[in-house]
């Protein structure tokens, strides 16, 4: 082979490698979901250690699923996909699981959650209502954590998660009457302080949106100074603000000791925006909702709620 021909093949190999690299880059730059305002959101840039851990967890889940496509293994495969922002793949996994296990309230619960994430609220309501109709009321079933808290103690139960996400899906649609009914059911299965604060927060906001301040005030009576909060400190801060114990500015200041500042901004910021909205200061509410939606945590419920409110307010 002469030198000219060798050079040609070398250039061809380099060109094909570059094309392959470009294709991989293009694939990774595809949006993982589209917001209610049409904005595209992309997979975040991971630290190497977190990415290795998430990829490893997904590989283990897939291996277990390949060995035994049980209901539980469908659930874990879909959950691990979602933690890597593979939301559509996750929903497809839950859907395939429901083809095999059509009465699985747990699969309906998880698919409903991810329909909320991708802003398909009607589908979320349908799935979570199905989960509620299929699940046993008692005994409460502890739901294992895919992303454990700092004490590595699972705090939520399946029944809580079904009612909580159903209430949220209704709330995001602006159907506050239906949200109220779901959150009242959720209170009955909120069996620790973390769950109680999460439910009370959304129920309080629901009553304020329904212009029922007396019921909202009664919800705040559930919140005490000595509560043992492990996960839901952002909700606890919001509730203390609603009680007048701390200022909106204090809740909005999430710098410093927050483990995840951006998630805290989405959660606490939405509460502050909602506070101003129900108090009649729409201008300030819109400013804060926009601050929340300019953040990075686009899968956070506060972020999605801020999007939903901005969409309604801008009409």
Backbone as numpy.savetxt, mean C-alpha at the origin, in Angstrom:
# Nx Ny Nz CAx CAy CAz Cx Cy Cz
40.93 -16.16 -41.83 40.06 -14.98 -41.83 40.97 -13.75 -41.83
40.75 -12.83 -42.80 41.62 -11.66 -42.86 41.25 -10.65 -41.78
42.12 -9.65 -41.60 41.92 -8.68 -40.53 40.66 -7.86 -40.71
40.32 -7.52 -41.98 39.14 -6.71 -42.23 37.88 -7.46 -41.82
37.81 -8.75 -42.18 36.64 -9.56 -41.83 36.56 -9.75 -40.31
37.73 -9.94 -39.68 37.75 -10.10 -38.23 37.24 -8.84 -37.53
37.64 -7.68 -38.06 37.18 -6.41 -37.49 35.67 -6.26 -37.64
35.16 -6.72 -38.81 33.71 -6.62 -39.05 32.93 -7.45 -38.03
33.38 -8.69 -37.80 32.69 -9.56 -36.85 32.81 -9.02 -35.42
33.96 -8.42 -35.11 34.13 -7.85 -33.78 33.16 -6.71 -33.55
33.01 -5.86 -34.58 32.07 -4.74 -34.48 30.62 -5.23 -34.38
30.32 -6.32 -35.13 28.98 -6.88 -35.11 28.63 -7.40 -33.72
29.59 -8.10 -33.11 29.37 -8.64 -31.76 29.14 -7.51 -30.77
29.94 -6.44 -30.87 29.78 -5.30 -29.99 28.42 -4.64 -30.18
27.98 -4.54 -31.45 26.69 -3.93 -31.77 25.54 -4.74 -31.17
25.61 -6.07 -31.35 24.55 -6.92 -30.81 24.51 -6.87 -29.28
25.68 -6.81 -28.67 25.74 -6.72 -27.21 25.14 -5.41 -26.74
25.42 -4.34 -27.48 24.87 -3.03 -27.12 23.37 -3.02 -27.26
22.86 -3.67 -28.33 21.41 -3.75 -28.53 20.75 -4.51 -27.39
21.39 -5.63 -27.00 20.84 -6.43 -25.90 20.81 -5.62 -24.62
21.89 -4.87 -24.37 21.95 -4.04 -23.17 20.89 -2.96 -23.20
20.66 -2.37 -24.38 19.65 -1.32 -24.52 18.26 -1.88 -24.28
18.02 -3.12 -24.79 16.72 -3.74 -24.59 16.46 -3.98 -23.12
17.48 -4.46 -22.39 17.33 -4.71 -20.96 17.06 -3.41 -20.22
17.77 -2.35 -20.64 17.57 -1.05 -20.02 16.17 -0.54 -20.28
15.68 -0.74 -21.51 14.34 -0.29 -21.85 13.30 -1.05 -21.06
13.54 -2.38 -20.88 12.59 -3.17 -20.11 12.52 -2.69 -18.67
13.67 -2.36 -18.09 13.70 -1.95 -16.70 13.13 -0.56 -16.51
13.03 0.22 -17.61 12.51 1.58 -17.50 11.02 1.65 -17.77
10.37 0.51 -17.92 8.93 0.50 -18.11 8.24 0.88 -16.80
7.19 1.70 -16.85 6.50 2.06 -15.60 5.85 0.85 -14.96
5.80 0.85 -13.62 5.16 -0.25 -12.90 3.68 0.03 -12.69
3.29 1.30 -12.74 1.88 1.65 -12.67 1.71 3.10 -13.11
0.46 3.48 -13.33 0.12 4.85 -13.71 -0.80 5.43 -12.65
-0.48 6.64 -12.19 -1.28 7.28 -11.16 -2.62 7.76 -11.69
-3.47 8.21 -10.80 -4.79 8.69 -11.19 -4.71 9.93 -12.08
-3.60 10.66 -11.98 -3.42 11.85 -12.81 -2.69 11.55 -14.12
-2.45 10.26 -14.39 -1.78 9.87 -15.63 -0.27 9.82 -15.53
0.28 10.15 -14.37 1.73 10.12 -14.21 2.23 8.69 -14.12
3.33 8.40 -14.80 3.93 7.06 -14.78 4.90 6.95 -13.62
4.85 5.82 -12.92 5.75 5.56 -11.80 6.61 4.34 -12.10
7.87 4.42 -11.69 8.85 3.42 -12.06 9.44 2.74 -10.82
9.99 1.56 -11.06 10.67 0.84 -9.98 11.79 1.71 -9.42
11.93 1.78 -8.11 12.98 2.64 -7.53 14.37 2.07 -7.75
15.34 2.89 -7.53 16.74 2.43 -7.55 17.03 1.82 -6.19
17.33 0.52 -6.18 17.54 -0.19 -4.93 18.98 -0.09 -4.48
19.20 -0.18 -3.17 20.54 -0.44 -2.69 20.85 -1.90 -3.02
22.10 -2.21 -3.21 22.48 -3.57 -3.62 22.03 -4.61 -2.60
22.17 -4.30 -1.31 21.83 -5.28 -0.28 20.33 -5.57 -0.26
19.50 -4.53 -0.40 18.05 -4.73 -0.40 17.61 -5.50 -1.63
18.19 -5.14 -2.79 17.81 -5.83 -4.03 18.17 -7.31 -3.97
19.35 -7.61 -3.45 19.77 -9.02 -3.33 18.80 -9.77 -2.43
18.40 -9.15 -1.31 17.49 -9.80 -0.38 16.13 -10.05 -1.01
15.58 -9.04 -1.70 14.27 -9.18 -2.33 14.30 -10.22 -3.45
15.35 -10.19 -4.26 15.49 -11.17 -5.34 15.60 -12.58 -4.78
16.36 -12.71 -3.68 16.53 -14.02 -3.06 15.21 -14.54 -2.51
14.45 -13.66 -1.86 13.15 -14.06 -1.32 12.20 -14.49 -2.43
12.23 -13.77 -3.54 11.37 -14.14 -4.67 11.80 -15.48 -5.25
13.11 -15.71 -5.36 13.60 -16.97 -5.90 13.18 -18.15 -5.03
13.24 -17.97 -3.73 12.80 -19.02 -2.81 11.31 -19.28 -2.96
10.53 -18.20 -3.05 9.08 -18.34 -3.21 8.74 -19.06 -4.51
9.47 -18.74 -5.57 9.22 -19.38 -6.86 9.61 -20.86 -6.82
10.70 -21.16 -6.16 11.13 -22.56 -6.05 10.10 -23.38 -5.28
9.60 -22.83 -4.17 8.58 -23.53 -3.39 7.29 -23.70 -4.20
6.95 -22.67 -4.97 5.75 -22.74 -5.80 5.90 -23.82 -6.87
7.08 -23.87 -7.50 7.30 -24.87 -8.54 7.22 -26.29 -7.98
7.65 -26.46 -6.74 7.58 -27.77 -6.09 6.15 -28.12 -5.68
5.39 -27.10 -5.28 4.04 -27.33 -4.77 3.19 -26.07 -4.98
2.40 -26.01 -6.05 1.56 -24.82 -6.31 0.33 -24.79 -5.40
0.57 -24.73 -4.10 -0.51 -24.69 -3.12 -1.07 -23.28 -3.02
-2.19 -23.16 -2.32 -2.77 -21.84 -2.09 -1.75 -20.92 -1.42
-1.10 -21.42 -0.38 -0.14 -20.61 0.36 1.03 -20.19 -0.51
1.49 -21.08 -1.38 2.63 -20.75 -2.23 2.25 -19.79 -3.35
1.01 -19.85 -3.82 0.53 -18.81 -4.74 0.57 -17.44 -4.05
0.12 -17.41 -2.79 0.08 -16.15 -2.05 1.48 -15.58 -1.88
2.43 -16.42 -1.46 3.78 -15.90 -1.22 4.49 -15.50 -2.50
4.25 -16.23 -3.58 4.85 -15.83 -4.85 4.33 -14.45 -5.26
3.02 -14.25 -5.16 2.44 -12.95 -5.51 2.90 -11.84 -4.60
3.02 -12.12 -3.31 3.48 -11.10 -2.37 4.93 -10.71 -2.67
5.77 -11.69 -2.90 7.18 -11.39 -3.18 7.34 -10.61 -4.49
6.51 -10.90 -5.48 6.54 -10.12 -6.71 6.16 -8.67 -6.44
5.14 -8.47 -5.63 4.68 -7.12 -5.33 5.73 -6.31 -4.58
6.50 -6.96 -3.69 7.54 -6.24 -2.96 8.63 -5.72 -3.90
8.73 -6.33 -5.07 9.68 -5.88 -6.10 9.00 -4.99 -7.14
7.82 -4.48 -6.79 7.06 -3.57 -7.66 6.58 -4.25 -8.93
6.52 -5.55 -8.94 5.99 -6.30 -10.08 4.49 -6.51 -9.87
3.76 -5.40 -9.90 2.36 -5.44 -9.48 1.48 -6.22 -10.43
1.66 -6.03 -11.72 0.83 -6.77 -12.67 1.13 -8.26 -12.63
2.40 -8.63 -12.49 2.74 -10.05 -12.36 2.13 -10.62 -11.08
2.15 -9.82 -10.02 1.57 -10.25 -8.75 0.08 -10.52 -8.90
-0.62 -9.60 -9.53 -2.06 -9.76 -9.73 -2.33 -10.99 -10.61
-1.50 -11.20 -11.62 -1.66 -12.39 -12.47 -1.47 -13.68 -11.65
-0.50 -13.65 -10.75 -0.26 -14.83 -9.90 -1.47 -15.10 -9.02
-2.01 -14.06 -8.38 -3.20 -14.25 -7.54 -4.39 -14.72 -8.37
-4.50 -14.22 -9.59 -5.60 -14.63 -10.47 -5.48 -16.10 -10.84
-4.27 -16.53 -11.19 -4.05 -17.95 -11.48 -4.35 -18.80 -10.25
-3.98 -18.29 -9.08 -4.28 -19.01 -7.86 -5.77 -19.16 -7.63
-6.53 -18.11 -7.94 -7.98 -18.17 -7.77 -8.63 -19.11 -8.78
-7.99 -19.30 -9.92 -8.49 -20.31 -10.86 -8.41 -21.71 -10.24
-7.37 -21.92 -9.42 -7.18 -23.22 -8.78 -7.91 -23.32 -7.44
-8.01 -22.18 -6.75 -8.63 -22.15 -5.42 -9.68 -21.04 -5.39
-10.81 -21.25 -6.05 -11.79 -20.17 -6.26 -12.46 -19.66 -4.98
-12.36 -20.39 -3.88 -12.96 -19.94 -2.62 -11.91 -19.42 -1.64
-10.75 -19.06 -2.15 -9.67 -18.60 -1.28 -9.87 -17.13 -0.92
-10.36 -16.86 0.29 -10.53 -15.48 0.74 -9.18 -14.79 0.89
-8.13 -15.58 1.15 -6.80 -14.98 1.29 -6.28 -14.48 -0.06
-6.49 -15.25 -1.12 -6.08 -14.78 -2.44 -6.89 -13.57 -2.87
-8.19 -13.56 -2.58 -9.00 -12.37 -2.88 -8.50 -11.17 -2.08
-8.14 -11.40 -0.82 -7.63 -10.30 0.02 -6.38 -9.68 -0.58
-5.43 -10.53 -0.99 -4.17 -10.01 -1.51 -4.33 -9.39 -2.90
-5.16 -9.99 -3.75 -5.36 -9.37 -5.06 -6.08 -8.02 -4.91
-7.05 -7.96 -3.99 -7.72 -6.69 -3.74 -6.76 -5.61 -3.29
-5.82 -5.96 -2.43 -4.80 -5.01 -1.98 -4.02 -4.46 -3.19
-3.61 -5.34 -4.07 -2.80 -4.88 -5.20 -3.61 -4.15 -6.26
-4.91 -4.39 -6.32 -5.75 -3.55 -7.17 -5.80 -2.13 -6.61
-5.76 -1.98 -5.30 -5.66 -0.63 -4.72 -4.35 0.02 -5.16
-3.27 -0.74 -5.08 -1.96 -0.19 -5.45 -1.95 0.36 -6.87
-2.57 -0.35 -7.82 -2.54 0.11 -9.21 -3.75 0.99 -9.54
-4.47 1.42 -8.51 -5.57 2.39 -8.64 -6.79 1.83 -9.36
-7.02 0.53 -9.23 -8.24 -0.09 -9.79 -9.21 -0.34 -8.63
-9.85 0.74 -8.17 -10.60 0.68 -6.92 -11.86 -0.19 -7.02
-12.54 -0.16 -8.15 -13.74 -0.99 -8.30 -13.41 -2.47 -8.21
-12.31 -2.86 -8.85 -11.89 -4.26 -8.78 -11.46 -4.62 -7.36
-10.84 -3.68 -6.68 -10.43 -3.92 -5.29 -11.66 -4.16 -4.41
-12.67 -3.32 -4.57 -13.89 -3.49 -3.79 -14.51 -4.87 -4.04
-14.59 -5.25 -5.31 -15.20 -6.54 -5.65 -14.44 -7.69 -5.01
-13.11 -7.66 -5.07 -12.31 -8.74 -4.49 -12.43 -8.78 -2.97
-12.38 -7.62 -2.35 -12.39 -7.58 -0.89 -13.78 -7.89 -0.33
-14.82 -7.54 -1.05 -16.16 -7.96 -0.65 -16.30 -9.48 -0.75
-15.70 -10.05 -1.77 -15.73 -11.51 -1.91 -14.95 -12.16 -0.76
-13.80 -11.58 -0.43 -13.01 -12.11 0.69 -13.82 -12.05 1.98
-14.52 -10.93 2.20 -15.31 -10.77 3.41 -16.44 -11.79 3.50
-17.01 -12.13 2.35 -18.12 -13.08 2.35 -17.65 -14.51 2.56
-16.38 -14.79 2.22 -15.86 -16.16 2.29 -15.12 -16.46 3.59
-14.54 -15.46 4.21 -13.67 -15.72 5.35 -14.49 -16.05 6.61
-13.92 -16.85 7.50 -14.57 -17.08 8.80 -14.44 -15.84 9.67
-15.43 -15.56 10.48 -15.35 -14.41 11.38 -14.43 -14.69 12.57
-14.44 -15.92 13.02 -13.61 -16.35 14.14 -13.13 -17.77 13.85
-11.99 -18.18 14.37 -11.05 -17.36 15.13 -10.25 -16.43 14.23
-9.68 -15.39 14.81 -8.83 -14.49 14.05 -7.55 -15.23 13.64
-7.16 -15.05 12.39 -5.98 -15.74 11.84 -4.82 -14.76 11.69
-3.76 -14.98 12.43 -2.58 -14.14 12.29 -2.05 -14.24 10.86
-1.76 -13.09 10.26 -1.21 -13.09 8.90 0.30 -12.86 8.97
1.09 -13.78 8.45 2.55 -13.62 8.50 2.99 -12.37 7.75
4.02 -11.71 8.26 4.56 -10.52 7.61 5.55 -10.89 6.52
5.43 -10.25 5.38 6.43 -10.41 4.34 7.59 -9.46 4.54
7.30 -8.33 5.19 8.32 -7.34 5.52 8.20 -7.06 7.02
8.86 -7.89 7.84 8.65 -7.85 9.30 8.97 -6.50 9.92
8.29 -6.18 11.04 8.56 -4.96 11.78 9.85 -5.12 12.59
10.20 -4.05 13.33 11.48 -4.04 14.03 11.58 -5.11 15.12
10.44 -5.57 15.62 10.44 -6.62 16.65 10.21 -8.00 16.05
10.00 -8.05 14.74 9.73 -9.32 14.05 8.53 -10.04 14.66
7.49 -9.25 14.97 6.27 -9.79 15.56 5.10 -9.49 14.62
4.48 -10.50 14.02 3.30 -10.23 13.18 2.17 -9.65 14.03
1.61 -8.54 13.59 0.59 -7.86 14.38 -0.80 -7.94 13.78
-0.90 -8.17 12.48 -2.21 -8.11 11.83 -2.81 -9.50 11.66
-4.11 -9.52 11.50 -4.80 -10.77 11.21 -5.52 -10.65 9.87
-5.87 -11.80 9.32 -6.49 -11.82 7.99 -7.80 -11.04 8.00
-8.62 -11.23 9.00 -9.91 -10.56 9.06 -9.73 -9.04 9.08
-8.77 -8.57 9.87 -8.46 -7.14 9.90 -8.09 -6.64 8.51
-7.20 -7.37 7.85 -6.71 -6.91 6.55 -7.81 -6.87 5.50
-8.75 -7.78 5.57 -9.87 -7.75 4.61 -10.72 -6.51 4.85
-11.17 -6.29 6.09 -12.03 -5.14 6.37 -11.30 -3.82 6.18
-10.04 -3.77 6.58 -9.25 -2.54 6.48 -9.08 -2.11 5.03
-8.69 -3.05 4.18 -8.48 -2.72 2.77 -9.80 -2.45 2.06
-10.87 -3.14 2.48 -12.18 -2.86 1.89 -12.62 -1.44 2.24
-12.46 -1.06 3.51 -12.79 0.31 3.89 -11.97 1.32 3.11
-10.70 1.03 2.93 -9.83 1.94 2.19 -10.27 2.07 0.73
-10.60 0.96 0.10 -11.03 1.01 -1.31 -12.28 1.86 -1.46
-13.24 1.71 -0.54 -14.44 2.55 -0.58 -14.07 4.02 -0.35
-13.21 4.27 0.61 -12.79 5.64 0.93 -12.15 6.30 -0.29
-11.28 5.58 -0.96 -10.59 6.14 -2.12 -11.55 6.46 -3.26
-12.64 5.73 -3.33 -13.68 6.01 -4.33 -14.55 7.19 -3.92
-14.45 7.62 -2.67 -15.33 8.66 -2.16 -16.65 8.13 -1.66
-16.76 6.82 -1.48 -17.98 6.20 -0.97 -17.81 6.05 0.54
-18.02 7.13 1.27 -17.72 7.15 2.69 -18.73 6.36 3.51
-19.96 6.26 3.05 -20.95 5.45 3.78 -20.52 3.98 3.82
-20.07 3.47 2.68 -19.59 2.08 2.64 -18.29 1.92 3.41
-17.43 2.93 3.36 -16.17 2.88 4.12 -16.47 2.79 5.61
-17.44 3.57 6.09 -17.79 3.53 7.50 -18.18 2.12 7.93
-19.03 1.46 7.15 -19.48 0.11 7.50 -18.31 -0.86 7.59
-17.38 -0.77 6.65 -16.22 -1.67 6.67 -15.33 -1.39 7.88
-15.11 -0.11 8.18 -14.21 0.21 9.30 -14.83 -0.15 10.65
-16.15 -0.08 10.78 -16.79 -0.53 12.01 -16.55 -2.02 12.21
-16.66 -2.80 11.11 -16.33 -4.22 11.18 -14.86 -4.41 11.54
-14.02 -3.53 11.00 -12.58 -3.63 11.24 -12.24 -3.37 12.70
-12.96 -2.46 13.34 -12.72 -2.19 14.76 -12.88 -3.45 15.60
-13.84 -4.28 15.23 -14.12 -5.49 16.01 -12.97 -6.49 15.99
-12.12 -6.40 14.96 -11.01 -7.35 14.84 -9.65 -6.66 15.00
-9.67 -5.41 15.45 -8.44 -4.67 15.73 -8.01 -4.99 17.16
-7.27 -6.07 17.32 -7.03 -6.64 18.64 -5.70 -6.24 19.27
-5.08 -5.18 18.77 -3.92 -4.61 19.45 -3.87 -3.12 19.11
-2.99 -2.40 19.78 -2.97 -0.94 19.64 -2.59 -0.49 18.24
-1.70 -1.21 17.58 -1.33 -0.83 16.22 -2.53 -0.90 15.27
-3.27 -1.99 15.34 -4.43 -2.14 14.47 -5.52 -1.13 14.84
-5.69 -0.90 16.12 -6.70 0.05 16.57 -6.42 1.46 16.05
-5.16 1.89 16.11 -4.84 3.23 15.64 -5.06 3.36 14.13
-4.69 2.33 13.38 -4.88 2.38 11.92 -6.36 2.49 11.57
-7.18 1.65 12.21 -8.61 1.66 11.92 -9.25 2.96 12.39
-8.92 3.40 13.61 -9.50 4.62 14.16 -9.18 5.83 13.29
-7.97 5.86 12.76 -7.57 7.01 11.93 -8.44 7.14 10.69
-8.59 6.05 9.96 -9.39 6.11 8.73 -10.87 6.28 9.04
-11.35 5.71 10.13 -12.76 5.89 10.50 -13.01 7.34 10.91
-12.08 7.92 11.65 -12.21 9.34 12.02 -12.30 10.20 10.76
-11.38 9.98 9.82 -11.40 10.78 8.58 -12.69 10.55 7.80
-13.18 9.32 7.82 -14.42 9.00 7.12 -15.58 9.80 7.70
-15.69 9.83 9.04 -16.76 10.60 9.68 -16.63 12.09 9.39
-15.41 12.59 9.37 -15.23 14.02 9.07 -15.66 14.32 7.63
-15.38 13.41 6.72 -15.81 13.61 5.33 -17.33 13.56 5.21
-17.97 12.80 6.11 -19.42 12.68 6.09 -20.10 13.81 6.89
-19.27 14.73 7.40 -19.77 15.84 8.22 -20.52 15.33 9.44
-19.90 14.38 10.12 -20.47 13.81 11.35 -19.43 13.95 12.47
-19.22 15.18 12.93 -18.15 15.46 13.89 -18.32 14.77 15.23
-19.55 14.52 15.67 -19.75 13.90 16.96 -19.27 12.44 16.95
-19.60 11.72 15.86 -19.10 10.34 15.74 -17.58 10.33 15.64
-17.03 11.30 14.91 -15.57 11.39 14.78 -14.93 11.61 16.15
-15.55 12.47 16.95 -15.02 12.75 18.29 -15.03 11.51 19.17
-16.06 10.69 19.04 -16.14 9.45 19.83 -15.03 8.47 19.45
-14.66 8.46 18.15 -13.56 7.60 17.72 -12.27 7.98 18.45
-12.05 9.28 18.62 -10.83 9.74 19.27 -10.75 9.32 20.73
-11.87 8.98 21.34 -11.86 8.51 22.73 -11.14 7.17 22.86
-10.98 6.45 21.75 -10.28 5.17 21.77 -8.77 5.34 21.90
-8.28 6.55 21.65 -6.84 6.79 21.59 -6.33 7.31 22.93
-5.41 6.54 23.53 -4.89 6.84 24.86 -3.41 7.24 24.78
-2.92 7.81 25.87 -1.53 8.26 25.92 -0.54 7.11 26.07
-0.98 6.00 26.62 -0.07 4.91 26.96 -0.16 3.74 25.98
-0.55 3.99 24.75 -0.70 2.91 23.77 0.65 2.35 23.36
0.70 1.05 23.14 1.94 0.37 22.75 1.99 0.27 21.23
2.64 1.24 20.59 2.67 1.33 19.13 4.00 0.81 18.62
3.95 -0.20 17.78 5.17 -0.79 17.21 5.36 -0.36 15.76
4.29 -0.40 14.97 4.39 -0.12 13.53 3.75 1.20 13.11
2.61 1.52 13.70 1.76 2.58 13.13 1.89 3.91 13.84
3.11 4.33 14.07 3.33 5.61 14.75 2.80 6.78 13.93
2.86 6.68 12.60 2.37 7.78 11.76 0.87 7.99 11.98
0.11 6.90 12.07 -1.31 7.02 12.37 -1.53 7.59 13.77
-0.72 7.16 14.71 -0.82 7.64 16.09 -0.58 9.14 16.15
0.41 9.61 15.39 0.68 11.05 15.35 -0.50 11.81 14.77
-1.09 11.29 13.72 -2.25 11.94 13.11 -3.40 12.03 14.11
-3.65 10.95 14.83 -4.75 10.93 15.78 -4.51 11.91 16.92
-3.27 12.03 17.38 -2.97 13.01 18.42 -3.17 14.43 17.90
-2.91 14.64 16.63 -3.19 15.95 16.03 -4.68 16.23 16.02
-5.48 15.21 15.61 -6.92 15.40 15.59 -7.46 15.71 16.99
-6.81 15.17 18.02 -7.22 15.42 19.41 -6.72 16.77 19.92
-5.89 17.44 19.14 -5.37 18.74 19.54 -4.17 18.66 20.44
-3.53 17.48 20.53 -2.38 17.31 21.42 -1.08 17.78 20.78
-1.00 17.73 19.46 0.16 18.24 18.73 -0.34 19.02 17.53
0.51 19.86 16.98 0.10 20.75 15.88 0.27 20.05 14.53
-0.45 20.52 13.51 -0.24 19.99 12.16 1.21 20.13 11.69
1.86 21.22 12.08 3.25 21.44 11.67 4.17 20.37 12.25
3.90 19.97 13.48 4.70 18.91 14.11 4.51 17.58 13.39
3.29 17.30 12.98 3.03 16.04 12.27 3.67 16.05 10.90
3.66 17.22 10.27 4.23 17.33 8.92 5.75 17.29 8.94
6.37 17.58 10.06 7.82 17.55 10.19 8.28 16.12 10.45
8.69 15.44 9.40 9.08 14.03 9.53 10.59 13.84 9.37
11.35 14.92 9.53 12.79 14.81 9.42 13.36 14.16 10.67
14.52 13.56 10.54 15.25 13.11 11.72 15.10 11.64 12.02
14.30 11.30 13.04 14.33 9.95 13.58 13.42 8.97 12.86
12.75 9.40 11.80 11.89 8.47 11.06 12.75 7.47 10.29
12.40 6.18 10.40 13.16 5.15 9.69 12.95 5.25 8.18
11.78 5.68 7.77 11.49 5.84 6.35 10.79 7.18 6.20
11.58 8.22 5.98 11.07 9.59 5.96 10.01 9.76 4.88
10.24 9.18 3.71 9.31 9.38 2.60 7.97 8.70 2.86
8.00 7.50 3.44 6.75 6.82 3.79 6.02 7.60 4.87
6.76 8.11 5.87 6.15 8.91 6.93 5.54 10.18 6.36
6.21 10.79 5.38 5.66 11.99 4.75 4.34 11.67 4.06
4.29 10.55 3.34 3.06 10.17 2.64 1.93 9.94 3.64
2.23 9.24 4.73 1.18 8.88 5.69 0.79 10.07 6.55
1.76 10.69 7.21 1.46 11.82 8.08 1.02 13.03 7.27
1.65 13.23 6.11 1.29 14.37 5.28 -0.15 14.31 4.81
-0.60 13.11 4.42 -1.99 13.00 3.99 -2.93 13.36 5.13
-2.62 12.92 6.35 -3.47 13.25 7.48 -3.56 14.75 7.71
-2.42 15.44 7.57 -2.42 16.89 7.75 -3.23 17.57 6.64
-3.05 17.10 5.41 -3.83 17.67 4.30 -5.32 17.47 4.52
-5.69 16.28 4.99 -7.09 15.99 5.25 -7.62 16.86 6.39
-6.78 17.10 7.39 -7.17 17.97 8.52 -7.55 19.35 8.00
-6.69 19.92 7.16 -6.99 21.25 6.62 -8.22 21.22 5.72
-8.39 20.14 4.97 -9.53 20.06 4.06 -10.85 20.08 4.82
-10.96 19.25 5.86 -12.24 19.19 6.59 -12.45 20.43 7.46
-11.36 21.16 7.75 -11.50 22.42 8.47 -11.80 23.60 7.55
-11.89 23.33 6.25 -12.30 24.36 5.29 -11.17 25.09 4.58
-9.90 24.73 4.87 -8.77 25.40 4.21 -8.32 24.55 3.01
-9.10 24.65 1.94 -8.83 23.82 0.76 -7.49 24.16 0.13
-7.12 25.44 0.13 -5.86 25.85 -0.49 -4.67 25.17 0.18
-4.65 25.19 1.50 -3.56 24.55 2.23 -3.60 23.04 2.05
-4.80 22.46 2.03 -4.94 21.02 1.81 -4.34 20.61 0.48
-4.66 21.36 -0.57 -4.13 21.04 -1.91 -2.61 21.15 -1.92
-2.07 22.16 -1.26 -0.61 22.30 -1.19 0.04 21.06 -0.57
-0.56 20.58 0.51 0.04 19.42 1.20 -0.18 18.15 0.40
-1.35 17.97 -0.20 -1.58 16.80 -1.04 -0.55 16.75 -2.18
-0.27 17.89 -2.75 0.73 17.94 -3.83 2.12 17.64 -3.30
2.42 18.08 -2.09 3.71 17.75 -1.48 3.82 16.23 -1.31
2.74 15.61 -0.87 2.74 14.15 -0.70 2.96 13.46 -2.04
2.24 13.88 -3.08 2.33 13.20 -4.37 3.59 13.56 -5.14
4.36 14.50 -4.64 5.68 14.76 -5.22 6.75 13.88 -4.57
6.35 13.09 -3.59 7.28 12.19 -2.93 7.54 10.94 -3.75
8.24 10.00 -3.16 8.67 8.80 -3.87 7.83 7.57 -3.56
7.08 7.60 -2.45 6.42 6.37 -1.98 5.03 6.26 -2.60
4.99 6.00 -3.92 3.72 6.06 -4.65 2.79 4.89 -4.37
3.27 3.87 -3.66 2.39 2.76 -3.30 1.77 2.93 -1.92
2.18 3.98 -1.18 1.65 4.22 0.16 0.19 4.66 0.07
-0.61 4.23 1.04 -2.03 4.56 1.01 -2.26 6.06 1.11
-1.44 6.77 1.90 -1.57 8.22 1.99 -1.31 8.89 0.66
-0.35 8.38 -0.08 -0.03 8.91 -1.42 -1.22 8.71 -2.35
-1.78 7.50 -2.36 -2.91 7.20 -3.24 -4.13 8.04 -2.85
-4.35 8.19 -1.54 -5.48 9.00 -1.08 -5.31 10.46 -1.47
-4.09 10.96 -1.39 -3.84 12.34 -1.82 -4.12 12.51 -3.31
-3.72 11.53 -4.11 -4.05 11.56 -5.54 -5.55 11.61 -5.76
-6.27 10.74 -5.04 -7.72 10.66 -5.22 -8.39 11.97 -4.83
-7.95 12.58 -3.74 -8.54 13.84 -3.32 -8.21 14.97 -4.30
-6.98 15.00 -4.77 -6.62 16.03 -5.76 -7.46 15.88 -7.02
-7.70 14.66 -7.45 -8.51 14.44 -8.64 -9.91 14.98 -8.44
-10.49 14.76 -7.26 -11.84 15.27 -7.00 -11.84 16.78 -6.86
-10.82 17.34 -6.19 -10.78 18.78 -5.94 -10.50 19.58 -7.20
-9.81 18.97 -8.15 -9.43 19.69 -9.36 -10.50 19.66 -10.44
-11.58 18.93 -10.21 -12.65 18.84 -11.21 -13.41 20.16 -11.28
